[in-house]
């Protein structure tokens, strides 16, 4: 990362030319270090608010030993600035696009299960990522054996406690589910 500064006696067209070139170069080359992600926008903003205003107040070329510089295209019409503008435009367009995809893809609600349904846990217990499956289609599956509707209810089948408890978010009624292993 480096900071460049030009000083001298400039006419309006030379100052504008130099300002536009250096700002476009900053937009193109200014992003290549971790701290530059912070400093580049600040530098460009400082260049737009500071020197640009001063260059507009400079007089026309007069005398001198060299022809005045051509101010050229505006900063954002230069190819170097497009290297900056294209990724920014893609990010700006990507956010609404991702929102639309999210709306189209679905609401993200898990499968709603009821007693008798077969499920597979796509995660490791105790974490749950339950997916409804056709009974007998998967070697590692569970059956919803009952729903706990009261505070004192426990998951039991044939007098034995069932070790797998399904989160209420998977229940169509909002109850805790008892899951028995299908052999």
C-alpha positions in Angstrom: 0.0 0.0 0.0 1.3 3.4 -0.9 0.0 7.0 -1.1 1.0 9.2 -4.0 0.8 13.0 -4.0 1.6 15.4 -6.9 2.4 19.0 -6.3 3.1 21.8 -8.7 1.7 24.7 -10.5 -1.2 23.3 -12.5 -3.7 24.9 -14.9 -7.3 23.7 -14.8 -7.0 21.1 -17.6 -3.7 19.7 -16.2 -5.0 19.5 -12.7 -8.2 17.8 -13.8 -6.3 15.4 -16.1 -3.9 14.4 -13.2 -6.8 14.1 -10.7 -8.9 11.9 -13.0 -5.9 9.6 -13.9 -4.8 9.2 -10.3 -8.4 8.5 -9.0 -9.0 6.0 -11.8 -5.7 4.3 -11.0 -6.7 4.2 -7.3 -9.9 2.5 -8.2 -8.0 -0.1 -10.3 -4.9 -0.6 -8.2 -6.0 0.4 -4.7 -7.6 -2.9 -3.5 -4.6 -5.2 -3.3 -3.9 -5.3 0.4 -6.1 -6.1 3.4 -6.0 -2.6 4.7 -6.7 -1.1 1.3 -10.3 -2.3 1.5 -10.7 0.4 4.2 -8.4 3.0 2.8 -9.3 3.0 -0.9 -12.9 4.2 -0.5 -11.7 6.9 2.0 -9.0 8.0 -0.4 -11.3 8.2 -3.4 -13.9 10.1 -1.4 -11.2 12.5 -0.1 -10.0 13.0 -3.7 -13.5 13.8 -4.9 -14.3 16.2 -2.1 -10.9 17.9 -1.8 -8.6 18.3 -4.9 -11.4 18.1 -7.4 -13.0 21.3 -6.1 -9.6 23.0 -6.1 -8.9 22.0 -9.7 -12.2 23.5 -10.8 -11.1 26.9 -9.5 -7.8 26.8 -11.4 -7.5 29.1 -14.4 -7.1 28.2 -18.1 -3.7 27.3 -19.5 -1.5 30.3 -20.1 2.0 30.4 -21.4 4.3 27.6 -20.2 6.8 25.5 -21.9 4.5 22.5 -22.5 1.1 21.9 -24.0 -1.7 21.5 -21.4 -2.8 18.0 -20.7 -6.1 16.7 -22.0 -8.5 16.1 -19.1 -9.8 13.0 -20.9 -12.9 11.0 -19.9 -14.5 11.3 -16.5 -13.2 8.9 -13.9 -16.1 6.4 -14.1 -15.9 6.3 -17.9 -12.3 5.1 -17.9 -11.5 1.4 -18.3 -9.5 1.3 -15.0 -12.6 2.5 -13.1 -14.7 -0.3 -14.6 -12.5 -2.8 -12.7 -14.0 -1.3 -9.6 -17.5 -0.6 -10.9 -18.2 -4.1 -12.3 -17.7 -6.0 -9.0 -19.7 -3.3 -7.1 -22.5 -3.6 -9.7 -22.5 -7.4 -9.3 -22.8 -7.1 -5.5 -25.5 -4.6 -5.8 -27.4 -6.8 -8.2 -26.7 -10.0 -6.3 -28.5 -8.9 -3.1 -31.9 -8.5 -4.7 -31.3 -11.6 -6.8 -30.6 -13.7 -3.7 -33.7 -12.3 -2.0 -35.8 -13.3 -5.0 -34.2 -16.8 -5.1 -34.9 -17.2 -1.4 -38.6 -16.3 -1.9 -38.9 -18.7 -4.8 -37.0 -21.5 -3.2 -39.4 -21.8 -0.3 -40.0 -20.7 3.3 -37.5 -23.0 4.9 -40.0 -24.7 7.1 -39.1 -28.3 7.9 -41.3 -31.3 7.0 -44.4 -31.5 9.1 -44.7 -34.9 10.6 -47.5 -36.9 12.3 -47.8 -40.2 14.0 -47.0 -43.1 11.7 -44.6 -41.1 9.4 -41.1 -42.4 8.7 -38.2 -40.1 8.9 -34.4 -40.0 8.5 -32.1 -37.8 10.5 -29.6 -36.1 8.2 -27.6 -35.0 11.1 -26.0 -36.7 14.1 -28.1 -37.0 17.3 -28.8 -34.9 19.3 -28.8 -32.4 16.4 -31.8 -32.9 14.2 -32.4 -32.4 10.5 -35.4 -34.7 10.0 -36.7 -35.5 6.6 -39.8 -37.5 5.8 -39.1 -40.6 3.8 -41.1 -43.6 2.5 -41.2 -46.3 5.2 -38.7 -49.0 4.4 -36.8 -46.9 1.8 -33.8 -46.2 4.0 -31.8 -48.5 6.3 -31.4 -45.7 9.0 -34.9 -44.5 9.7 -37.3 -43.8 12.5 -41.1 -43.9 12.8 -43.1 -41.2 14.7 -44.7 -43.4 17.3 -46.6 -40.7 19.3 -46.8 -37.0 20.1 -46.4 -35.7 23.7 -49.4 -33.5 24.3 -49.2 -32.9 28.0 -46.4 -31.8 30.4 -46.2 -35.2 32.2 -46.2 -37.4 29.0 -43.1 -39.5 28.3 -42.0 -41.3 25.2 -42.6 -45.0 25.9 -43.5 -48.0 23.7 -44.1 -51.5 25.1 -43.1 -50.3 28.6 -39.7 -49.1 27.4 -38.5 -45.5 27.1 -37.9 -44.3 23.5 -34.5 -42.6 23.3 -35.2 -40.4 20.3 -37.2 -37.2 20.7 -38.2 -35.1 17.7 -38.2 -31.3 18.0 -41.7 -29.7 18.1 -40.9 -27.7 15.0 -41.4 -30.9 13.0 -44.8 -31.6 14.4 -47.9 -30.5 12.5 -49.5 -29.8 15.9 -46.5 -28.2 17.6 -46.0 -31.2 20.0 -42.8 -33.1 20.9 -42.5 -36.2 18.8 -41.4 -39.7 20.0 -39.3 -41.5 17.3 -38.8 -45.2 17.4 -36.0 -46.8 15.4 -37.3 -48.9 12.5 -35.3 -52.2 12.1 
